[in-house]
Amino acid sequence: MNGSTWRTLSNICFVGGFISIAGSIAIWLLTKEPDAAYGERFGIFVGLWAPTFFALSSRLEQYATAKTIGG
């Protein structure tokens, strides 16, 4: 794969991190019935994906830069 493909994957992961945060908040707000605790736990679970997506985005961006510079 070339540098632009890695950069595209990096951008997808970056956006995925923000979607995870928004999804976590939405799940927490919308899942109140019949068990509010389930909505809280599931919202936290989805929210924990964000750091992973951001870390992947950073690593893929570094790899894309290396591939672009190094060939």
SEROTOR-154156 format. One record per residue: x, y, z of N, C-alpha, C, O, CB in turn; residue number from 0; residue in three letters. Coordinates in pm, 1 decimal, always signed. Glycine has a CB too. Layout:
<tido n_xx="X" n_yy="Y" n_zz="Z" ca_xx="X" ca_yy="Y" ca_zz="Z" c_xx="X" c_yy="Y" c_zz="Z" o_xx="X" o_yy="Y" o_zz="Z" cb_xx="X" cb_yy="Y" cb_zz="Z" n="NUM" res="ala"/>
...
***
This chain:
<tido n_xx="+84.4" n_yy="-118.5" n_zz="+0.0" ca_xx="+0.0" ca_yy="+0.0" ca_zz="+0.0" c_xx="+88.8" c_yy="+124.5" c_zz="+0.0" o_xx="+199.0" o_yy="+125.3" o_zz="+54.8" cb_xx="-96.0" cb_yy="+0.0" cb_zz="+122.6" n="0" res="met"/>
<tido n_xx="+37.7" n_yy="+227.1" n_zz="-62.1" ca_xx="+114.4" ca_yy="+351.2" ca_zz="-67.9" c_xx="+76.1" c_yy="+445.2" c_zz="+46.3" o_xx="-14.0" o_yy="+415.6" o_zz="+124.8" cb_xx="+92.9" cb_yy="+420.7" cb_zz="-202.8" n="1" res="asn"/>
<tido n_xx="+146.2" n_yy="+559.7" n_zz="+54.7" ca_xx="+124.8" ca_yy="+653.6" ca_zz="+163.9" c_xx="-15.2" c_yy="+711.1" c_zz="+169.8" o_xx="-67.7" o_yy="+735.1" o_zz="+278.5" cb_xx="+221.8" cb_yy="+764.2" cb_zz="+153.3" n="2" res="gly"/>
<tido n_xx="-76.4" n_yy="+733.6" n_zz="+54.2" ca_xx="-210.8" ca_yy="+793.7" ca_zz="+55.0" c_xx="-315.3" c_yy="+696.7" c_zz="+109.0" o_xx="-413.4" o_yy="+739.1" o_zz="+170.0" cb_xx="-250.0" cb_yy="+838.4" cb_zz="-86.3" n="3" res="ser"/>
<tido n_xx="-295.3" n_yy="+568.0" n_zz="+87.4" ca_xx="-388.3" ca_yy="+468.5" ca_zz="+142.4" c_xx="-378.8" c_yy="+466.3" c_zz="+294.5" o_xx="-480.6" o_yy="+460.3" o_zz="+363.4" cb_xx="-358.7" cb_yy="+327.7" cb_zz="+84.6" n="4" res="thr"/>
<tido n_xx="-255.5" n_yy="+471.3" n_zz="+347.0" ca_xx="-236.7" ca_yy="+473.7" ca_zz="+492.3" c_xx="-295.2" c_yy="+601.2" c_zz="+551.4" o_xx="-353.6" o_yy="+599.0" o_zz="+659.8" cb_xx="-87.3" cb_yy="+462.1" cb_zz="+528.0" n="5" res="trp"/>
<tido n_xx="-279.5" n_yy="+712.5" n_zz="+479.9" ca_xx="-332.9" ca_yy="+840.0" ca_zz="+528.1" c_xx="-486.4" c_yy="+837.0" c_zz="+530.7" o_xx="-548.1" o_yy="+892.1" o_zz="+621.9" cb_xx="-283.0" cb_yy="+956.4" cb_zz="+439.1" n="6" res="arg"/>
<tido n_xx="-547.4" n_yy="+772.8" n_zz="+431.1" ca_xx="-693.2" ca_yy="+759.5" ca_zz="+428.8" c_xx="-741.3" c_yy="+675.6" c_zz="+546.2" o_xx="-840.6" o_yy="+709.4" o_zz="+610.6" cb_xx="-739.6" cb_yy="+696.9" cb_zz="+296.4" n="7" res="thr"/>
<tido n_xx="-671.4" n_yy="+566.5" n_zz="+574.0" ca_xx="-706.6" ca_yy="+483.9" ca_zz="+689.2" c_xx="-690.3" c_yy="+562.3" c_zz="+819.4" o_xx="-770.0" o_yy="+547.6" o_zz="+912.0" cb_xx="-620.1" cb_yy="+356.9" cb_zz="+692.4" n="8" res="leu"/>
<tido n_xx="-587.1" n_yy="+644.9" n_zz="+825.5" ca_xx="-566.2" ca_yy="+729.0" ca_zz="+943.2" c_xx="-683.1" c_yy="+825.0" c_zz="+962.6" o_xx="-731.1" o_yy="+843.1" o_zz="+1074.5" cb_xx="-434.8" cb_yy="+807.6" cb_zz="+930.5" n="9" res="ser"/>
<tido n_xx="-728.5" n_yy="+885.8" n_zz="+854.6" ca_xx="-842.3" ca_yy="+978.4" ca_zz="+862.7" c_xx="-969.9" c_yy="+907.3" c_zz="+904.2" o_xx="-1049.6" o_yy="+961.8" o_zz="+980.7" cb_xx="-863.6" cb_yy="+1047.9" cb_zz="+728.7" n="10" res="asn"/>
<tido n_xx="-989.7" n_yy="+786.1" n_zz="+854.3" ca_xx="-1108.4" ca_yy="+708.5" ca_zz="+891.5" c_xx="-1106.2" c_yy="+677.3" c_zz="+1041.0" o_xx="-1208.8" o_yy="+688.3" o_zz="+1108.1" cb_xx="-1116.1" cb_yy="+577.4" cb_zz="+809.4" n="11" res="ile"/>
<tido n_xx="-990.8" n_yy="+638.8" n_zz="+1093.0" ca_xx="-979.7" ca_yy="+610.5" ca_zz="+1236.1" c_xx="-1002.2" c_yy="+736.2" c_zz="+1319.3" o_xx="-1065.3" o_yy="+730.7" o_zz="+1424.8" cb_xx="-842.7" cb_yy="+550.6" cb_zz="+1268.0" n="12" res="cys"/>
<tido n_xx="-950.6" n_yy="+849.8" n_zz="+1271.8" ca_xx="-968.3" ca_yy="+975.5" ca_zz="+1343.8" c_xx="-1116.6" c_yy="+1011.7" c_zz="+1353.8" o_xx="-1165.2" o_yy="+1047.8" o_zz="+1461.0" cb_xx="-890.3" cb_yy="+1088.7" cb_zz="+1274.4" n="13" res="phe"/>
<tido n_xx="-1187.0" n_yy="+1001.9" n_zz="+1243.3" ca_xx="-1331.1" ca_yy="+1029.6" ca_zz="+1243.4" c_xx="-1404.1" c_yy="+926.5" c_zz="+1329.1" o_xx="-1499.4" o_yy="+960.1" o_zz="+1399.4" cb_xx="-1387.4" cb_yy="+1029.3" cb_zz="+1098.8" n="14" res="val"/>
<tido n_xx="-1359.4" n_yy="+800.8" n_zz="+1323.2" ca_xx="-1420.2" ca_yy="+696.4" ca_zz="+1405.2" c_xx="-1409.9" c_yy="+725.3" c_zz="+1553.9" o_xx="-1500.4" o_yy="+691.1" o_zz="+1630.0" cb_xx="-1356.0" cb_yy="+563.9" cb_zz="+1375.3" n="15" res="gly"/>
<tido n_xx="-1301.0" n_yy="+787.9" n_zz="+1596.1" ca_xx="-1287.1" ca_yy="+825.9" ca_zz="+1736.6" c_xx="-1393.4" c_yy="+925.5" c_zz="+1778.5" o_xx="-1452.6" o_yy="+911.8" o_zz="+1885.6" cb_xx="-1149.4" cb_yy="+884.0" cb_zz="+1762.2" n="16" res="gly"/>
<tido n_xx="-1418.3" n_yy="+1025.6" n_zz="+1695.6" ca_xx="-1521.2" ca_yy="+1124.0" ca_zz="+1728.5" c_xx="-1661.4" c_yy="+1063.8" c_zz="+1720.8" o_xx="-1748.8" o_yy="+1099.2" o_zz="+1800.0" cb_xx="-1511.0" cb_yy="+1243.9" cb_zz="+1634.8" n="17" res="phe"/>
<tido n_xx="-1682.9" n_yy="+973.5" n_zz="+1626.2" ca_xx="-1812.9" ca_yy="+905.3" ca_zz="+1617.9" c_xx="-1834.9" c_yy="+820.3" c_zz="+1742.5" o_xx="-1946.9" o_yy="+811.6" o_zz="+1792.9" cb_xx="-1821.2" cb_yy="+817.2" cb_zz="+1490.2" n="18" res="ile"/>
<tido n_xx="-1728.9" n_yy="+757.6" n_zz="+1791.9" ca_xx="-1739.1" ca_yy="+678.9" ca_zz="+1913.7" c_xx="-1780.0" c_yy="+765.1" c_zz="+2032.9" o_xx="-1862.6" o_yy="+724.3" o_zz="+2114.5" cb_xx="-1606.8" cb_yy="+609.5" cb_zz="+1942.4" n="19" res="ser"/>
<tido n_xx="-1722.1" n_yy="+883.7" n_zz="+2042.2" ca_xx="-1758.0" ca_yy="+974.2" ca_zz="+2151.9" c_xx="-1903.8" c_yy="+1016.4" c_zz="+2140.4" o_xx="-1978.2" o_yy="+1012.3" o_zz="+2238.4" cb_xx="-1666.6" cb_yy="+1098.5" cb_zz="+2152.3" n="20" res="ile"/>
<tido n_xx="-1944.3" n_yy="+1057.0" n_zz="+2020.5" ca_xx="-2083.7" ca_yy="+1099.1" ca_zz="+1999.6" c_xx="-2179.7" c_yy="+983.2" c_zz="+2021.7" o_xx="-2286.3" o_yy="+1001.1" o_zz="+2080.6" cb_xx="-2102.3" cb_yy="+1156.0" cb_zz="+1858.1" n="21" res="ala"/>
<tido n_xx="-2142.5" n_yy="+864.5" n_zz="+1974.8" ca_xx="-2226.5" ca_yy="+747.3" ca_zz="+1994.7" c_xx="-2240.2" c_yy="+711.0" c_zz="+2140.9" o_xx="-2347.6" o_yy="+670.9" o_zz="+2185.9" cb_xx="-2171.1" cb_yy="+630.3" cb_zz="+1918.7" n="22" res="gly"/>
<tido n_xx="-2132.4" n_yy="+724.8" n_zz="+2214.5" ca_xx="-2136.2" ca_yy="+695.6" ca_zz="+2357.3" c_xx="-2233.7" c_yy="+787.8" c_zz="+2430.1" o_xx="-2313.0" o_yy="+743.2" o_zz="+2513.0" cb_xx="-1996.6" cb_yy="+708.7" cb_zz="+2417.6" n="23" res="ser"/>
<tido n_xx="-2226.6" n_yy="+915.5" n_zz="+2398.4" ca_xx="-2317.6" ca_yy="+1012.0" ca_zz="+2460.9" c_xx="-2460.9" c_yy="+983.7" c_zz="+2420.8" o_xx="-2551.2" o_yy="+988.7" o_zz="+2504.4" cb_xx="-2279.5" cb_yy="+1155.6" cb_zz="+2422.3" n="24" res="ile"/>
<tido n_xx="-2482.9" n_yy="+953.7" n_zz="+2292.2" ca_xx="-2618.8" ca_yy="+924.3" ca_zz="+2244.9" c_xx="-2674.7" c_yy="+798.9" c_zz="+2311.7" o_xx="-2790.7" o_yy="+796.9" o_zz="+2353.0" cb_xx="-2619.7" cb_yy="+907.2" cb_zz="+2092.1" n="25" res="ala"/>
<tido n_xx="-2593.5" n_yy="+695.5" n_zz="+2322.3" ca_xx="-2638.7" ca_yy="+572.7" ca_zz="+2387.4" c_xx="-2674.1" c_yy="+600.5" c_zz="+2532.4" o_xx="-2776.7" o_yy="+554.0" o_zz="+2582.0" cb_xx="-2530.8" cb_yy="+463.1" cb_zz="+2378.6" n="26" res="ile"/>
<tido n_xx="-2589.8" n_yy="+675.9" n_zz="+2599.8" ca_xx="-2613.4" ca_yy="+706.3" ca_zz="+2740.3" c_xx="-2743.2" c_yy="+786.3" c_zz="+2759.5" o_xx="-2818.5" o_yy="+762.6" o_zz="+2853.9" cb_xx="-2494.7" cb_yy="+784.0" cb_zz="+2797.8" n="27" res="trp"/>
<tido n_xx="-2767.5" n_yy="+880.4" n_zz="+2669.0" ca_xx="-2887.5" ca_yy="+963.1" ca_zz="+2680.7" c_xx="-3014.5" c_yy="+889.8" c_zz="+2638.7" o_xx="-3119.8" o_yy="+909.6" o_zz="+2699.3" cb_xx="-2871.8" cb_yy="+1087.8" cb_zz="+2597.7" n="28" res="leu"/>
<tido n_xx="-3006.3" n_yy="+805.4" n_zz="+2535.9" ca_xx="-3126.6" ca_yy="+745.9" ca_zz="+2478.1" c_xx="-3166.4" c_yy="+611.5" c_zz="+2539.4" o_xx="-3282.7" o_yy="+572.0" o_zz="+2530.5" cb_xx="-3106.9" cb_yy="+728.4" cb_zz="+2331.7" n="29" res="leu"/>
<tido n_xx="-3071.9" n_yy="+541.2" n_zz="+2601.1" ca_xx="-3102.4" ca_yy="+408.6" ca_zz="+2654.8" c_xx="-3129.2" c_yy="+420.7" c_zz="+2804.0" o_xx="-3040.3" o_yy="+397.5" o_zz="+2885.8" cb_xx="-2986.1" cb_yy="+308.5" cb_zz="+2627.6" n="30" res="thr"/>
<tido n_xx="-3250.7" n_yy="+456.7" n_zz="+2838.8" ca_xx="-3288.0" ca_yy="+471.0" ca_zz="+2979.2" c_xx="-3391.9" c_yy="+367.1" c_zz="+3022.6" o_xx="-3408.7" o_yy="+342.6" o_zz="+3142.1" cb_xx="-3341.6" cb_yy="+610.8" cb_zz="+3004.3" n="31" res="lys"/>
<tido n_xx="-3459.7" n_yy="+307.8" n_zz="+2928.9" ca_xx="-3564.6" ca_yy="+213.6" ca_zz="+2963.7" c_xx="-3533.8" c_yy="+78.1" c_zz="+2904.2" o_xx="-3480.6" o_yy="+77.1" o_zz="+2793.2" cb_xx="-3701.0" cb_yy="+263.5" cb_zz="+2915.9" n="32" res="glu"/>
<tido n_xx="-3559.4" n_yy="-30.2" n_zz="+2961.4" ca_xx="-3611.6" ca_yy="-50.3" ca_zz="+3096.6" c_xx="-3502.7" c_yy="-49.0" c_zz="+3203.4" o_xx="-3533.6" o_yy="-43.9" o_zz="+3322.5" cb_xx="-3686.6" cb_yy="-180.5" cb_zz="+3103.3" n="33" res="pro"/>
<tido n_xx="-3374.2" n_yy="-53.8" n_zz="+3162.2" ca_xx="-3266.4" ca_yy="-59.8" ca_zz="+3260.7" c_xx="-3164.6" c_yy="+49.8" c_zz="+3230.0" o_xx="-3087.9" o_yy="+39.0" o_zz="+3134.3" cb_xx="-3198.3" cb_yy="-200.1" cb_zz="+3260.9" n="34" res="asp"/>
<tido n_xx="-3164.1" n_yy="+154.2" n_zz="+3310.8" ca_xx="-3074.1" ca_yy="+267.0" ca_zz="+3287.6" c_xx="-2927.5" c_yy="+226.5" c_zz="+3304.2" o_xx="-2840.1" o_yy="+281.4" o_zz="+3237.1" cb_xx="-3107.7" cb_yy="+381.4" cb_zz="+3383.1" n="35" res="ala"/>
<tido n_xx="-2901.0" n_yy="+132.4" n_zz="+3391.8" ca_xx="-2762.8" ca_yy="+88.4" ca_zz="+3414.7" c_xx="-2703.8" c_yy="+24.4" c_zz="+3288.9" o_xx="-2584.6" o_yy="+39.1" o_zz="+3261.6" cb_xx="-2757.1" cb_yy="-11.2" cb_zz="+3532.1" n="36" res="ala"/>
<tido n_xx="-2786.7" n_yy="-46.3" n_zz="+3212.8" ca_xx="-2739.1" ca_yy="-106.1" ca_zz="+3088.5" c_xx="-2694.3" c_yy="+1.9" c_zz="+2991.0" o_xx="-2589.3" o_yy="-11.5" o_zz="+2928.2" cb_xx="-2848.5" cb_yy="-193.0" cb_zz="+3025.0" n="37" res="tyr"/>
<tido n_xx="-2771.9" n_yy="+108.2" n_zz="+2977.6" ca_xx="-2736.8" ca_yy="+217.9" ca_zz="+2889.1" c_xx="-2607.3" c_yy="+285.3" c_zz="+2930.6" o_xx="-2525.9" o_yy="+323.1" o_zz="+2846.4" cb_xx="-2848.3" cb_yy="+319.0" cb_zz="+2885.4" n="38" res="gly"/>
<tido n_xx="-2588.9" n_yy="+300.1" n_zz="+3061.5" ca_xx="-2465.0" ca_yy="+360.3" ca_zz="+3110.1" c_xx="-2344.7" c_yy="+272.1" c_zz="+3079.3" o_xx="-2241.6" o_yy="+320.7" o_zz="+3032.8" cb_xx="-2473.8" cb_yy="+385.9" cb_zz="+3260.2" n="39" res="glu"/>
<tido n_xx="-2358.1" n_yy="+143.0" n_zz="+3105.2" ca_xx="-2247.0" ca_yy="+50.2" ca_zz="+3080.1" c_xx="-2214.2" c_yy="+40.9" c_zz="+2931.9" o_xx="-2097.3" o_yy="+41.5" o_zz="+2893.3" cb_xx="-2280.4" cb_yy="-88.5" cb_zz="+3134.2" n="40" res="arg"/>
<tido n_xx="-2317.7" n_yy="+32.2" n_zz="+2849.0" ca_xx="-2294.8" ca_yy="+22.0" ca_zz="+2704.8" c_xx="-2235.7" c_yy="+151.9" c_zz="+2650.2" o_xx="-2150.4" o_yy="+148.2" o_zz="+2561.6" cb_xx="-2426.1" cb_yy="-11.5" cb_zz="+2631.7" n="41" res="phe"/>
<tido n_xx="-2279.8" n_yy="+266.2" n_zz="+2702.0" ca_xx="-2223.4" ca_yy="+394.5" ca_zz="+2661.7" c_xx="-2075.8" c_yy="+405.1" c_zz="+2697.5" o_xx="-1995.8" o_yy="+455.0" o_zz="+2618.4" cb_xx="-2300.4" cb_yy="+508.0" cb_zz="+2726.4" n="42" res="gly"/>
<tido n_xx="-2040.0" n_yy="+358.1" n_zz="+2816.5" ca_xx="-1898.6" ca_yy="+357.5" ca_zz="+2856.8" c_xx="-1819.2" c_yy="+264.4" c_zz="+2766.9" o_xx="-1708.0" o_yy="+297.9" o_zz="+2725.8" cb_xx="-1883.5" cb_yy="+314.7" cb_zz="+3004.7" n="43" res="ile"/>
<tido n_xx="-1875.0" n_yy="+147.5" n_zz="+2735.8" ca_xx="-1807.0" ca_yy="+51.6" ca_zz="+2649.4" c_xx="-1775.5" c_yy="+112.9" c_zz="+2513.0" o_xx="-1663.5" o_yy="+100.3" o_zz="+2463.4" cb_xx="-1892.4" cb_yy="-74.2" cb_zz="+2632.2" n="44" res="phe"/>
<tido n_xx="-1872.8" n_yy="+178.3" n_zz="+2453.5" ca_xx="-1851.9" ca_yy="+241.2" ca_zz="+2322.6" c_xx="-1755.0" c_yy="+359.3" c_zz="+2335.3" o_xx="-1674.6" o_yy="+382.8" o_zz="+2245.1" cb_xx="-1987.2" cb_yy="+288.5" cb_zz="+2262.5" n="45" res="val"/>
<tido n_xx="-1761.8" n_yy="+432.3" n_zz="+2444.3" ca_xx="-1672.3" ca_yy="+544.9" ca_zz="+2465.7" c_xx="-1527.2" c_yy="+503.1" c_zz="+2480.1" o_xx="-1437.0" o_yy="+581.5" o_zz="+2450.6" cb_xx="-1714.5" cb_yy="+620.8" cb_zz="+2587.1" n="46" res="gly"/>
<tido n_xx="-1503.8" n_yy="+381.6" n_zz="+2524.6" ca_xx="-1366.8" ca_yy="+333.2" ca_zz="+2539.1" c_xx="-1300.9" c_yy="+302.9" c_zz="+2405.0" o_xx="-1179.7" o_yy="+281.9" o_zz="+2400.1" cb_xx="-1364.9" cb_yy="+209.5" cb_zz="+2625.4" n="47" res="leu"/>
<tido n_xx="-1376.7" n_yy="+300.1" n_zz="+2297.6" ca_xx="-1318.4" ca_yy="+278.0" ca_zz="+2165.2" c_xx="-1242.1" c_yy="+400.3" c_zz="+2117.3" o_xx="-1147.1" o_yy="+387.0" o_zz="+2040.1" cb_xx="-1427.1" cb_yy="+241.8" cb_zz="+2064.6" n="48" res="trp"/>
<tido n_xx="-1281.7" n_yy="+518.8" n_zz="+2161.3" ca_xx="-1223.3" ca_yy="+643.1" ca_zz="+2110.2" c_xx="-1070.8" c_yy="+648.7" c_zz="+2124.0" o_xx="-1003.5" o_yy="+680.7" o_zz="+2026.1" cb_xx="-1284.3" cb_yy="+760.8" cb_zz="+2182.2" n="49" res="ala"/>
<tido n_xx="-1013.8" n_yy="+619.2" n_zz="+2240.7" ca_xx="-867.3" ca_yy="+625.8" ca_zz="+2249.0" c_xx="-797.6" c_yy="+528.2" c_zz="+2153.5" o_xx="-690.1" o_yy="+557.5" o_zz="+2101.0" cb_xx="-823.0" cb_yy="+597.4" cb_zz="+2391.2" n="50" res="pro"/>
<tido n_xx="-859.2" n_yy="+413.9" n_zz="+2132.3" ca_xx="-801.7" ca_yy="+316.3" ca_zz="+2039.6" c_xx="-801.8" c_yy="+371.6" c_zz="+1897.6" o_xx="-701.8" o_yy="+360.8" o_zz="+1826.6" cb_xx="-879.6" cb_yy="+183.4" cb_zz="+2045.3" n="51" res="thr"/>
<tido n_xx="-912.5" n_yy="+430.0" n_zz="+1856.3" ca_xx="-919.8" ca_yy="+488.7" ca_zz="+1722.4" c_xx="-819.1" c_yy="+602.1" c_zz="+1705.9" o_xx="-754.6" o_yy="+612.7" o_zz="+1601.6" cb_xx="-1061.1" cb_yy="+539.9" cb_zz="+1694.5" n="52" res="phe"/>
<tido n_xx="-805.0" n_yy="+687.2" n_zz="+1808.1" ca_xx="-710.5" ca_yy="+797.7" ca_zz="+1798.6" c_xx="-566.5" c_yy="+747.4" c_zz="+1795.2" o_xx="-484.0" o_yy="+801.6" o_zz="+1721.7" cb_xx="-729.8" cb_yy="+893.9" cb_zz="+1915.4" n="53" res="phe"/>
<tido n_xx="-535.7" n_yy="+645.7" n_zz="+1873.0" ca_xx="-400.4" ca_yy="+588.5" ca_zz="+1871.0" c_xx="-370.8" c_yy="+525.4" c_zz="+1734.8" o_xx="-261.8" o_yy="+543.0" o_zz="+1680.4" cb_xx="-384.0" cb_yy="+483.2" cb_zz="+1983.3" n="54" res="ala"/>
<tido n_xx="-466.6" n_yy="+453.0" n_zz="+1680.7" ca_xx="-449.1" ca_yy="+394.5" ca_zz="+1547.6" c_xx="-429.8" c_yy="+503.4" c_zz="+1442.1" o_xx="-345.9" o_yy="+490.8" o_zz="+1353.0" cb_xx="-570.0" cb_yy="+306.5" cb_zz="+1511.2" n="55" res="leu"/>
<tido n_xx="-507.3" n_yy="+608.8" n_zz="+1453.4" ca_xx="-495.5" ca_yy="+718.9" ca_zz="+1359.0" c_xx="-355.8" c_yy="+779.0" c_zz="+1362.0" o_xx="-296.6" o_yy="+805.6" o_zz="+1257.4" cb_xx="-599.3" cb_yy="+826.1" cb_zz="+1389.3" n="56" res="ser"/>
<tido n_xx="-304.1" n_yy="+800.1" n_zz="+1481.0" ca_xx="-170.4" ca_yy="+857.1" ca_zz="+1494.8" c_xx="-65.0" c_yy="+764.3" c_zz="+1436.4" o_xx="+24.4" o_yy="+809.0" o_zz="+1364.4" cb_xx="-139.6" cb_yy="+885.6" cb_zz="+1641.5" n="57" res="ser"/>
<tido n_xx="-74.9" n_yy="+636.9" n_zz="+1466.6" ca_xx="+23.7" ca_yy="+540.5" ca_zz="+1418.4" c_xx="+17.6" c_yy="+526.9" c_zz="+1266.2" o_xx="+121.5" o_yy="+520.0" o_zz="+1200.5" cb_xx="+1.2" cb_yy="+403.9" cb_zz="+1484.5" n="58" res="arg"/>
<tido n_xx="-101.9" n_yy="+523.1" n_zz="+1210.5" ca_xx="-115.5" ca_yy="+513.0" ca_zz="+1065.6" c_xx="-64.3" c_yy="+638.5" c_zz="+995.2" o_xx="-7.8" o_yy="+630.1" o_zz="+886.1" cb_xx="-261.1" cb_yy="+488.4" cb_zz="+1028.3" n="59" res="leu"/>
<tido n_xx="-83.9" n_yy="+754.3" n_zz="+1057.3" ca_xx="-31.5" ca_yy="+879.3" ca_zz="+1000.7" c_xx="+121.3" c_yy="+877.7" c_zz="+999.1" o_xx="+183.0" o_yy="+921.1" o_zz="+901.8" cb_xx="-82.7" cb_yy="+1001.0" cb_zz="+1081.3" n="60" res="glu"/>
<tido n_xx="+181.8" n_yy="+828.1" n_zz="+1106.0" ca_xx="+327.8" ca_yy="+816.6" ca_zz="+1109.8" c_xx="+376.8" c_yy="+720.5" c_zz="+1001.8" o_xx="+477.6" o_yy="+746.1" o_zz="+935.8" cb_xx="+374.8" cb_yy="+769.0" cb_zz="+1248.7" n="61" res="gln"/>
<tido n_xx="+305.1" n_yy="+610.5" n_zz="+984.5" ca_xx="+342.9" ca_yy="+512.6" ca_zz="+883.2" c_xx="+327.6" c_yy="+571.7" c_zz="+743.6" o_xx="+411.1" o_yy="+547.7" o_zz="+656.5" cb_xx="+258.1" cb_yy="+385.2" cb_zz="+896.7" n="62" res="tyr"/>
<tido n_xx="+220.9" n_yy="+649.2" n_zz="+721.9" ca_xx="+198.7" ca_yy="+711.9" ca_zz="+590.9" c_xx="+309.7" c_yy="+812.1" c_zz="+560.3" o_xx="+356.7" o_yy="+820.5" o_zz="+446.8" cb_xx="+60.8" cb_yy="+782.2" cb_zz="+586.6" n="63" res="ala"/>
<tido n_xx="+351.0" n_yy="+886.8" n_zz="+660.1" ca_xx="+459.2" ca_yy="+982.9" ca_zz="+641.2" c_xx="+590.0" c_yy="+911.5" c_zz="+607.3" o_xx="+664.3" o_yy="+954.5" o_zz="+519.0" cb_xx="+476.8" cb_yy="+1069.0" cb_zz="+767.1" n="64" res="thr"/>
<tido n_xx="+616.8" n_yy="+803.5" n_zz="+677.5" ca_xx="+737.9" ca_yy="+726.0" ca_zz="+650.8" c_xx="+735.5" c_yy="+666.0" c_zz="+510.5" o_xx="+837.9" o_yy="+663.8" o_zz="+442.2" cb_xx="+754.0" cb_yy="+615.0" cb_zz="+754.8" n="65" res="ala"/>
<tido n_xx="+619.4" n_yy="+617.3" n_zz="+467.3" ca_xx="+607.5" ca_yy="+558.6" ca_zz="+334.1" c_xx="+622.5" c_yy="+664.4" c_zz="+225.6" o_xx="+678.4" o_yy="+637.1" o_zz="+119.3" cb_xx="+473.5" cb_yy="+487.2" cb_zz="+319.3" n="66" res="lys"/>
<tido n_xx="+572.7" n_yy="+784.9" n_zz="+251.8" ca_xx="+581.0" ca_yy="+892.7" ca_zz="+154.6" c_xx="+725.0" c_yy="+942.0" c_zz="+141.7" o_xx="+773.7" o_yy="+965.7" o_zz="+31.2" cb_xx="+488.0" cb_yy="+1008.2" cb_zz="+194.4" n="67" res="thr"/>
<tido n_xx="+791.4" n_yy="+957.0" n_zz="+253.8" ca_xx="+928.8" ca_yy="+1008.3" ca_zz="+253.6" c_xx="+1026.6" c_yy="+898.7" c_zz="+206.7" o_xx="+1112.1" o_yy="+922.0" o_zz="+121.2" cb_xx="+968.2" cb_yy="+1059.2" cb_zz="+395.9" n="68" res="ile"/>
<tido n_xx="+1011.4" n_yy="+779.7" n_zz="+264.7" ca_xx="+1104.4" ca_yy="+672.5" ca_zz="+236.2" c_xx="+1076.9" c_yy="+597.5" c_zz="+107.9" o_xx="+1164.2" o_yy="+528.7" o_zz="+55.1" cb_xx="+1104.4" cb_yy="+578.1" cb_zz="+347.2" n="69" res="gly"/>
<tido n_xx="+958.1" n_yy="+610.6" n_zz="+58.9" ca_xx="+925.5" ca_yy="+543.2" ca_zz="-66.3" c_xx="+875.3" c_yy="+410.5" c_zz="-41.2" o_xx="+842.3" o_yy="+338.2" o_zz="-135.2" cb_xx="+1040.9" cb_yy="+535.3" cb_zz="-156.6" n="70" res="gly"/>
***
